């Protein structure tokens, strides 16, 4: 750690320390928050084993997992990027409409349920990934499947 020589300027910190050779290289996803939120449940559905491994590593590292868990973190990033690529190939129009709606409505999911239904159907038909919300009671209709969204601007047509 003492060999680290960071360079500062007014806006960016550039860490010149190379990654260890045993950590696989991965490209960053490069998406803003709206596309990531739009695809988050599908990423969770496909990447759950990688997410679980990463969280287990972080828990076992007791707060020291920055370097120790990079390998698991890179697997999560790679899996998430593959989900976004598949959604872009199979459901680009529905995906773009949904995340644009989220972007225009302050990331409020309930404002975009109508577009979300189209995206969910397309992703399920093409990728066999289904949106499930963890912790939803078994005897209740999940919030994303309800016909009436109480807080939406247009509560009945969403």
C-alpha positions in Angstrom: 0.0 0.0 0.0 2.9 2.4 0.6 3.9 2.2 -3.0 0.7 3.8 -4.1 1.2 7.2 -5.7 -2.2 8.8 -6.4 -2.3 11.8 -8.7 -4.7 14.6 -7.9 -6.2 17.3 -9.9 -9.3 19.5 -9.3 -11.8 16.9 -10.4 -10.5 13.3 -10.5 -8.4 11.0 -8.4 -6.4 8.6 -10.6 -5.0 5.6 -8.8 -2.0 4.4 -10.7 -1.7 1.1 -8.8 -2.2 -1.8 -11.2 -4.8 -4.4 -10.4 -3.3 -7.7 -9.1 -2.7 -10.3 -11.9 -5.1 -12.8 -10.3 -8.1 -10.4 -10.6 -9.8 -10.9 -14.0 -10.3 -7.8 -16.2 -13.8 -6.6 -16.8 -15.2 -3.6 -18.6 -17.4 -1.2 -16.6 -21.1 -1.3 -17.4 -21.3 2.4 -18.3 -25.0 2.8 -17.7 -26.7 5.5 -15.6 -29.1 4.8 -12.8 -32.3 4.7 -14.8 -31.3 1.7 -17.1 -29.8 -0.1 -14.1 -33.0 0.4 -12.1 -35.1 -0.7 -15.0 -33.1 -3.9 -15.4 -32.3 -4.5 -11.7 -34.8 -7.3 -11.0 -33.7 -9.1 -14.1 -30.1 -8.7 -13.1 -31.0 -10.0 -9.7 -32.8 -13.0 -11.2 -29.9 -14.1 -13.4 -27.0 -13.0 -11.2 -28.2 -14.1 -7.8 -25.5 -16.8 -7.3 -22.7 -14.3 -8.1 -24.3 -11.6 -5.8 -24.6 -14.2 -3.0 -20.9 -15.1 -3.4 -19.9 -11.5 -3.3 -21.9 -10.7 -0.2 -20.6 -13.8 1.5 -17.1 -12.7 0.8 -17.8 -9.2 2.1 -19.4 -10.5 5.3 -16.5 -12.9 5.9 -13.9 -10.2 5.3 -15.3 -8.1 8.2 -15.0 -4.8 6.4 -11.7 -5.5 4.8 -13.0 -6.9 1.6 -12.0 -4.2 -0.9 -9.2 -6.3 -2.4 -10.2 -9.7 -1.2 -13.6 -9.6 -2.9 -12.6 -8.0 -6.2 -12.8 -11.4 -8.1 -16.3 -12.0 -6.9 -17.3 -8.3 -7.6 -15.9 -8.7 -11.2 -18.1 -11.7 -11.7 -21.2 -9.7 -10.6 -20.3 -6.9 -13.0 -19.7 -9.3 -15.9 -23.1 -11.0 -15.2 -24.9 -7.7 -15.0 -23.4 -6.5 -18.3 -24.5 -9.7 -19.9 -28.1 -9.1 -18.8 -28.1 -5.6 -20.1 -26.6 -6.8 -23.4 -29.3 -9.4 -23.7 -32.1 -7.0 -22.9 -30.7 -4.5 -25.4 -30.6 -7.2 -28.1 -34.1 -8.6 -27.4 -36.2 -5.8 -26.0 -34.4 -2.5 -26.8 -37.6 -0.4 -27.5 -39.4 -1.5 -24.4 -36.3 -1.2 -22.3 -35.6 2.3 -23.6 -39.2 3.5 -23.0 -39.2 2.2 -19.5 -35.9 3.6 -18.4 -36.6 6.9 -20.1 -39.9 7.1 -18.1 -37.9 6.4 -14.9 -35.4 9.1 -15.8 -38.2 11.6 -16.4 -40.1 10.7 -13.2 -37.3 10.8 -10.6 -36.9 7.0 -10.6 -40.4 6.5 -9.3 -41.4 3.0 -10.4 -45.1 3.5 -9.9 -45.2 6.2 -12.5 -44.0 3.8 -15.2 -46.0 0.6 -14.5 -47.7 0.5 -17.9 -44.3 0.6 -19.7 -42.9 -1.8 -17.1 -45.5 -4.4 -18.0 -44.4 -4.4 -21.6 -40.8 -4.7 -20.7 -41.5 -7.6 -18.2 -43.4 -9.5 -20.9 -40.8 -9.0 -23.5 -37.9 -10.0 -21.2 -39.9 -13.1 -20.0 -40.8 -14.1 -23.6 -37.3 -13.7 -24.9 -34.9 -14.3 -22.0 -37.1 -16.3 -19.6 -36.3 -13.9 -16.7 -39.2 -12.9 -14.5 -39.5 -9.9 -12.2 -40.1 -11.1 -8.6 -39.9 -8.7 -5.7 -38.3 -10.4 -2.6 -40.4 -10.5 0.5 -43.8 -10.1 -1.3 -46.4 -11.8 0.8 -47.8 -15.0 -0.9 -51.4 -14.0 -0.5 -51.1 -10.5 -2.0 -50.8 -9.3 -5.6 -47.2 -7.9 -6.1 -47.2 -4.1 -6.5 -46.0 -4.2 -10.1 -48.9 -6.4 -11.1 -51.7 -4.3 -9.5 -54.1 -2.5 -11.9 -54.3 0.6 -9.8 -51.2 2.5 -8.7 -52.3 4.8 -5.8 -49.5 7.4 -6.1 -49.1 7.5 -9.9 -50.1 10.7 -11.7 -52.7 8.8 -13.6 -53.5 6.0 -11.1 -56.1 4.1 -13.2 -54.4 3.9 -16.6 -51.0 2.8 -15.3 
